Every structure is written in structure tokens, then in C-alpha cells.
Amino acid sequence: MPNSRLQPKIVLWWGIALTVVGTLLIIFLPDIAYYIGGSRDSAAGVDQGLLLGFDLVVRIISAVVTPLGVVLIGVSIVMAYVRQLLRPTLGAMVTARTESTRRDF
């Protein structure tokens, strides 16, 4: 079987990272937006439309990233389980080898 880069452990870590990043984004986005847009002087130089667009994009990304991370965690568990089911046991390999050597003679 060729060595695939899509290993359950790698998928698990990507899932954990995306879940944490998405959660932190959801938690800290209001604070960041308030800090950027909540200056007391009108000469802040930040357009409200630009902030609204930034807020919209970040909220869409955070709404997609967190569930994607959770799904990747589940996928890694299923990948590990299926790999364990499909892995041939040592006894089956020895039996198959002895059967093939008996047929050759």
C-alpha cells in the first residue's frame, strides 16, 4: 500500500487546530471589532463599511471553520477505525504465505 500523506493523526490535528481557531475567532471577534471601531474621535480613519465587510467575512469564516474542525476530528476517528479493520492480522498473512508455498511445490 503506498504511503499516503492523509493519515488519521494529521487529520485529527488539523481538526483540533481548526476548531480552536474558529472558537477563538467567535469569542474574540466582538472585542476586536469594538476596539477597532470604537474609538472616541471621528478621525480614526476607519471606514464603517470596511469594518462591516471585515466583520462579515470573519463571521462567515468562523461559522465554517469551527464545524469543519469538528467534522475532521470525527473523520480521523473513523479513518483510524477503518484502518484497524482493514489491517490484515499476522496469522492471516502467515496462513496465506504457507498456502501459496504449498501450491508452488
HELIX and SHEET records of a PDB file:
HELIX    1   1 PRO A    8  GLY A   37  1                                  30    
HELIX    2   2 GLN A   48  LEU A   86  1                                  39    
HELIX    3   3 LEU A   90  ASP A  104  1                                  15    
END                                                                             
